[in-house]
Amino acid sequence: SLRVYEYELTTNKQEILYIPNGFVNGFKAKEENSKLMIMSNFGLNEIKDDQIRFDQNKWAKWNS
């Protein structure tokens, strides 16, 4: 029953999508050779035990 927020980022407009702590997130490239830059306030060595995985189809409509 959680609300799903969907955003589409494009090369036509430079944007930053901020995802607050506690939110589940996922991403999908819609075009070949797409690039995504992820910035975090934690290093990879600080989050190794803090990764929770969900079924990829639990909330997202990946085929649209």
TILOSE-568431 format. One record per residue: residue in one letter; z, x, y of N, C-alpha, C, O, CB in turn. Coordinates in Angstrom, 3 decimals. Glycine has a CB too. Example, Ala and Ser with C-alpha at 12.3 -4.5 7.8 and 13.67 -1.06 7.14 Angstrom:
// TILOSE-568431
+---+----------+----------+----------+----------+----------+----------+----------+----------+----------+----------+----------+----------+----------+----------+----------+
! r !     n.up !   n.east !  n.north !    ca.up !  ca.east ! ca.north !     c.up !   c.east !  c.north !     o.up !   o.east !  o.north !    cb.up !  cb.east ! cb.north !
+---+----------+----------+----------+----------+----------+----------+----------+----------+----------+----------+----------+----------+----------+----------+----------+
! A !    7.800 !   13.190 !   -5.690 !    7.800 !   12.300 !   -4.500 !    7.800 !   13.200 !   -3.300 !    8.465 !   14.236 !   -3.319 !    9.046 !   11.308 !   -4.473 !
! S !    7.080 !   12.850 !   -2.250 !    7.140 !   13.670 !   -1.060 !    7.870 !   12.900 !    0.030 !    8.039 !   13.409 !    1.138 !    5.725 !   14.084 !   -0.598 !
+---+----------+----------+----------+----------+----------+----------+----------+----------+----------+----------+----------+----------+----------+----------+----------+
This chain:
// TILOSE-568431
+---+----------+----------+----------+----------+----------+----------+----------+----------+----------+----------+----------+----------+----------+----------+----------+
! r !     n.up !   n.east !  n.north !    ca.up !  ca.east ! ca.north !     c.up !   c.east !  c.north !     o.up !   o.east !  o.north !    cb.up !  cb.east ! cb.north !
+---+----------+----------+----------+----------+----------+----------+----------+----------+----------+----------+----------+----------+----------+----------+----------+
! S !    0.000 !    0.813 !   -1.199 !    0.000 !    0.000 !    0.000 !    0.000 !    0.862 !    1.271 !    0.228 !    0.347 !    2.366 !    1.205 !   -0.928 !   -0.006 !
! L !   -0.253 !    2.161 !    1.132 !   -0.280 !    3.031 !    2.312 !   -1.579 !    2.848 !    3.088 !   -2.627 !    2.589 !    2.495 !   -0.112 !    4.504 !    1.901 !
! R !   -1.516 !    2.980 !    4.389 !   -2.699 !    2.860 !    5.232 !   -3.537 !    4.135 !    5.135 !   -2.999 !    5.242 !    5.157 !   -2.297 !    2.581 !    6.701 !
! V !   -4.846 !    3.975 !    5.029 !   -5.769 !    5.101 !    4.961 !   -6.439 !    5.269 !    6.317 !   -6.956 !    4.306 !    6.885 !   -6.828 !    4.894 !    3.838 !
! Y !   -6.429 !    6.471 !    6.825 !   -7.120 !    6.805 !    8.073 !   -8.313 !    7.681 !    7.697 !   -8.147 !    8.674 !    6.988 !   -6.157 !    7.541 !    9.106 !
! E !   -9.498 !    7.333 !    8.155 !  -10.686 !    8.131 !    7.850 !  -11.321 !    8.605 !    9.150 !  -11.447 !    7.844 !   10.109 !  -11.706 !    7.314 !    7.007 !
! Y !  -11.716 !    9.869 !    9.166 !  -12.341 !   10.464 !   10.335 !  -13.579 !   11.232 !    9.878 !  -13.583 !   11.827 !    8.800 !  -11.346 !   11.396 !   11.098 !
! E !  -14.616 !   11.216 !   10.693 !  -15.807 !   12.007 !   10.403 !  -16.015 !   12.976 !   11.562 !  -16.196 !   12.569 !   12.709 !  -17.068 !   11.092 !   10.189 !
! L !  -15.985 !   14.254 !   11.238 !  -16.200 !   15.288 !   12.239 !  -17.634 !   15.771 !   12.106 !  -18.141 !   15.926 !   10.995 !  -15.184 !   16.468 !   12.075 !
! T !  -18.289 !   16.009 !   13.236 !  -19.690 !   16.435 !   13.219 !  -19.883 !   17.642 !   14.138 !  -19.012 !   17.979 !   14.940 !  -20.621 !   15.273 !   13.650 !
! T !  -21.038 !   18.278 !   14.002 !  -21.362 !   19.408 !   14.871 !  -21.753 !   18.950 !   16.264 !  -21.813 !   19.766 !   17.183 !  -22.483 !   20.232 !   14.267 !
! N !  -22.018 !   17.668 !   16.439 !  -22.418 !   17.148 !   17.742 !  -21.274 !   17.150 !   18.754 !  -21.507 !   17.142 !   19.963 !  -22.955 !   15.748 !   17.588 !
! K !  -20.063 !   17.161 !   18.263 !  -18.897 !   17.098 !   19.141 !  -17.799 !   17.981 !   18.550 !  -17.362 !   17.756 !   17.421 !  -18.399 !   15.622 !   19.320 !
! Q !  -17.360 !   18.967 !   19.296 !  -16.295 !   19.838 !   18.807 !  -14.973 !   19.102 !   18.893 !  -14.546 !   18.685 !   19.969 !  -16.238 !   21.160 !   19.612 !
! E !  -14.327 !   18.946 !   17.734 !  -13.069 !   18.212 !   17.685 !  -12.061 !   18.948 !   16.814 !  -12.418 !   19.774 !   15.974 !  -13.292 !   16.788 !   17.157 !
! I !  -10.814 !   18.630 !   17.036 !   -9.722 !   19.108 !   16.185 !   -9.030 !   17.874 !   15.632 !   -8.663 !   16.973 !   16.387 !   -8.711 !   20.038 !   16.978 !
! L !   -8.852 !   17.831 !   14.332 !   -8.125 !   16.733 !   13.699 !   -6.747 !   17.257 !   13.324 !   -6.622 !   18.142 !   12.477 !   -8.892 !   16.175 !   12.438 !
! Y !   -5.731 !   16.719 !   13.946 !   -4.349 !   17.108 !   13.680 !   -3.782 !   16.194 !   12.609 !   -3.822 !   14.972 !   12.747 !   -3.485 !   17.048 !   14.972 !
! I !   -3.254 !   16.779 !   11.544 !   -2.623 !   16.011 !   10.468 !   -1.140 !   16.370 !   10.458 !   -0.784 !   17.501 !   10.128 !   -3.297 !   16.308 !    9.066 !
! P !   -0.270 !   15.425 !   10.814 !    1.168 !   15.715 !   10.878 !    1.768 !   16.011 !    9.502 !    1.207 !   15.635 !    8.472 !    1.905 !   14.543 !   11.512 !
! N !    2.899 !   16.680 !    9.506 !    3.643 !   16.936 !    8.264 !    3.916 !   15.615 !    7.551 !    4.168 !   14.593 !    8.189 !    4.980 !   17.684 !    8.558 !
! G !    3.864 !   15.650 !    6.236 !    4.183 !   14.469 !    5.449 !    2.995 !   13.580 !    5.122 !    3.140 !   12.613 !    4.374 !    5.189 !   13.674 !    6.162 !
! F !    1.812 !   13.888 !    5.671 !    0.623 !   13.097 !    5.385 !   -0.194 !   13.760 !    4.281 !   -0.371 !   14.978 !    4.273 !   -0.229 !   12.918 !    6.654 !
! V !   -0.684 !   12.957 !    3.363 !   -1.608 !   13.437 !    2.341 !   -2.967 !   13.567 !    3.005 !   -3.320 !   12.746 !    3.851 !   -1.660 !   12.473 !    1.092 !
! N !   -3.741 !   14.591 !    2.633 !   -5.066 !   14.727 !    3.225 !   -6.065 !   15.245 !    2.209 !   -5.700 !   15.872 !    1.214 !   -5.019 !   15.655 !    4.431 !
! G !   -7.314 !   14.974 !    2.475 !   -8.412 !   15.463 !    1.661 !   -9.649 !   15.522 !    2.527 !   -9.700 !   14.890 !    3.582 !   -8.642 !   14.567 !    0.416 !
! F !  -10.631 !   16.262 !    2.103 !  -11.848 !   16.351 !    2.896 !  -13.055 !   16.524 !    1.989 !  -12.941 !   16.998 !    0.859 !  -11.759 !   17.509 !    3.896 !
! K !  -14.215 !   16.130 !    2.504 !  -15.466 !   16.227 !    1.770 !  -16.574 !   16.597 !    2.740 !  -16.704 !   15.988 !    3.802 !  -15.791 !   14.901 !    1.034 !
! A !  -17.371 !   17.590 !    2.379 !  -18.539 !   17.954 !    3.180 !  -19.662 !   16.976 !    2.870 !  -19.948 !   16.704 !    1.704 !  -18.985 !   19.425 !    2.900 !
! K !  -20.295 !   16.452 !    3.903 !  -21.403 !   15.515 !    3.710 !  -22.760 !   16.198 !    3.807 !  -23.780 !   15.600 !    3.464 !  -21.322 !   14.398 !    4.730 !
! E !  -22.784 !   17.438 !    4.269 !  -24.030 !   18.179 !    4.400 !  -23.880 !   19.542 !    3.748 !  -22.792 !   20.118 !    3.745 !  -24.434 !   18.325 !    5.882 !
! E !  -24.981 !   20.062 !    3.192 !  -24.962 !   21.403 !    2.616 !  -24.643 !   22.423 !    3.694 !  -24.951 !   22.221 !    4.868 !  -26.308 !   21.734 !    1.943 !
! N !  -24.028 !   23.509 !    3.285 !  -23.663 !   24.616 !    4.176 !  -22.673 !   24.217 !    5.265 !  -22.580 !   24.892 !    6.291 !  -24.901 !   25.176 !    4.816 !
! S !  -21.938 !   23.139 !    5.056 !  -20.909 !   22.732 !    6.015 !  -19.766 !   23.741 !    5.984 !  -19.514 !   24.384 !    4.965 !  -20.385 !   21.300 !    5.700 !
! K !  -19.090 !   23.867 !    7.104 !  -17.940 !   24.764 !    7.189 !  -16.764 !   23.999 !    7.786 !  -16.928 !   23.161 !    8.672 !  -18.272 !   26.028 !    8.042 !
! L !  -15.580 !   24.309 !    7.281 !  -14.359 !   23.681 !    7.766 !  -13.346 !   24.782 !    8.035 !  -13.133 !   25.653 !    7.191 !  -13.804 !   22.632 !    6.743 !
! M !  -12.727 !   24.747 !    9.194 !  -11.685 !   25.706 !    9.521 !  -10.351 !   24.968 !    9.486 !  -10.176 !   23.950 !   10.155 !  -11.935 !   26.375 !   10.918 !
! I !   -9.420 !   25.489 !    8.704 !   -8.101 !   24.878 !    8.590 !   -7.076 !   25.819 !    9.211 !   -7.032 !   27.006 !    8.887 !   -7.748 !   24.568 !    7.102 !
! M !   -6.260 !   25.284 !   10.097 !   -5.198 !   26.065 !   10.727 !   -3.854 !   25.444 !   10.326 !   -3.707 !   24.223 !   10.278 !   -5.367 !   26.103 !   12.298 !
! S !   -2.907 !   26.289 !   10.049 !   -1.599 !   25.814 !    9.615 !   -0.503 !   26.640 !   10.270 !   -0.720 !   27.782 !   10.675 !   -1.476 !   25.874 !    8.081 !
! N !    0.661 !   26.049 !   10.365 !    1.801 !   26.808 !   10.888 !    2.597 !   27.457 !    9.759 !    3.692 !   27.970 !    9.986 !    2.715 !   25.894 !   11.716 !
! F !    2.046 !   27.435 !    8.536 !    2.658 !   28.092 !    7.383 !    1.627 !   28.988 !    6.713 !    0.441 !   28.660 !    6.693 !    3.218 !   27.048 !    6.375 !
! G !    2.063 !   30.106 !    6.170 !    1.192 !   30.972 !    5.392 !    1.102 !   30.477 !    3.958 !    1.969 !   29.728 !    3.509 !    1.693 !   32.419 !    5.429 !
! L !    0.063 !   30.886 !    3.231 !   -0.103 !   30.443 !    1.841 !    1.087 !   30.809 !    0.971 !    1.452 !   30.049 !    0.074 !   -1.361 !   31.042 !    1.250 !
! N !    1.698 !   31.961 !    1.221 !    2.864 !   32.366 !    0.427 !    4.087 !   31.493 !    0.707 !    5.043 !   31.512 !   -0.068 !    3.204 !   33.825 !    0.706 !
! E !    4.072 !   30.728 !    1.803 !    5.210 !   29.869 !    2.149 !    5.083 !   28.464 !    1.567 !    6.062 !   27.718 !    1.564 !    5.350 !   29.781 !    3.656 !
! I !    3.903 !   28.083 !    1.073 !    3.700 !   26.710 !    0.598 !    3.370 !   26.616 !   -0.885 !    3.043 !   25.533 !   -1.370 !    2.602 !   26.065 !    1.381 !
! K !    3.448 !   27.718 !   -1.611 !    3.021 !   27.698 !   -3.010 !    3.773 !   26.659 !   -3.842 !    3.196 !   26.105 !   -4.778 !    3.207 !   29.069 !   -3.622 !
! D !    5.021 !   26.382 !   -3.537 !    5.797 !   25.395 !   -4.290 !    5.824 !   24.033 !   -3.595 !    6.584 !   23.149 !   -3.990 !    7.219 !   25.897 !   -4.493 !
! D !    5.003 !   23.863 !   -2.568 !    5.022 !   22.637 !   -1.774 !    3.694 !   21.881 !   -1.863 !    3.353 !   21.124 !   -0.954 !    5.338 !   22.964 !   -0.316 !
! Q !    2.956 !   22.077 !   -2.933 !    1.673 !   21.407 !   -3.086 !    1.807 !   20.268 !   -4.090 !    2.205 !   20.473 !   -5.237 !    0.580 !   22.405 !   -3.534 !
! I !    1.473 !   19.083 !   -3.643 !    1.523 !   17.905 !   -4.506 !    0.108 !   17.389 !   -4.665 !   -0.592 !   17.201 !   -3.671 !    2.466 !   16.798 !   -3.925 !
! R !   -0.325 !   17.159 !   -5.886 !   -1.691 !   16.704 !   -6.142 !   -1.684 !   15.231 !   -6.527 !   -0.808 !   14.775 !   -7.261 !   -2.353 !   17.550 !   -7.253 !
! F !   -2.671 !   14.492 !   -6.024 !   -2.868 !   13.086 !   -6.359 !   -4.253 !   12.907 !   -6.946 !   -5.126 !   13.749 !   -6.739 !   -2.676 !   12.181 !   -5.117 !
! D !   -4.464 !   11.834 !   -7.668 !   -5.798 !   11.481 !   -8.139 !   -6.707 !   11.372 !   -6.917 !   -6.362 !   10.698 !   -5.946 !   -5.783 !   10.141 !   -8.965 !
! Q !   -7.861 !   12.028 !   -6.960 !   -8.739 !   12.063 !   -5.784 !   -9.264 !   10.693 !   -5.374 !   -9.717 !   10.531 !   -4.241 !   -9.901 !   12.973 !   -6.048 !
! N !   -9.217 !    9.724 !   -6.243 !   -9.710 !    8.382 !   -5.925 !   -8.590 !    7.389 !   -5.609 !   -8.830 !    6.186 !   -5.508 !  -10.533 !    7.857 !   -7.077 !
! K !   -7.370 !    7.898 !   -5.453 !   -6.229 !    7.011 !   -5.205 !   -6.370 !    6.227 !   -3.901 !   -6.067 !    5.034 !   -3.867 !   -4.943 !    7.819 !   -5.175 !
! W !   -6.826 !    6.880 !   -2.822 !   -6.949 !    6.221 !   -1.535 !   -8.357 !    6.303 !   -0.942 !   -8.765 !    5.404 !   -0.207 !   -5.968 !    6.816 !   -0.577 !
! A !   -9.093 !    7.349 !   -1.246 !  -10.383 !    7.589 !   -0.561 !  -11.552 !    6.939 !   -1.270 !  -11.544 !    6.749 !   -2.486 !  -10.644 !    9.077 !   -0.442 !
! K !  -12.563 !    6.602 !   -0.474 !  -13.842 !    6.114 !   -0.985 !  -14.827 !    7.283 !   -0.861 !  -15.578 !    7.342 !    0.113 !  -14.348 !    4.818 !   -0.190 !
! W !  -14.843 !    8.198 !   -1.806 !  -15.610 !    9.426 !   -1.706 !  -17.123 !    9.214 !   -1.792 !  -17.878 !   10.070 !   -1.332 !  -15.179 !   10.365 !   -2.780 !
! N !  -17.580 !    8.124 !   -2.354 !  -19.023 !    7.911 !   -2.537 !  -19.699 !    7.307 !   -1.322 !  -20.925 !    7.197 !   -1.315 !  -19.262 !    7.024 !   -3.722 !
! S !  -18.971 !    6.916 !   -0.308 !  -19.603 !    6.281 !    0.863 !  -19.927 !    7.293 !    1.928 !  -20.461 !    6.935 !    2.978 !  -18.703 !    5.203 !    1.445 !
+---+----------+----------+----------+----------+----------+----------+----------+----------+----------+----------+----------+----------+----------+----------+----------+
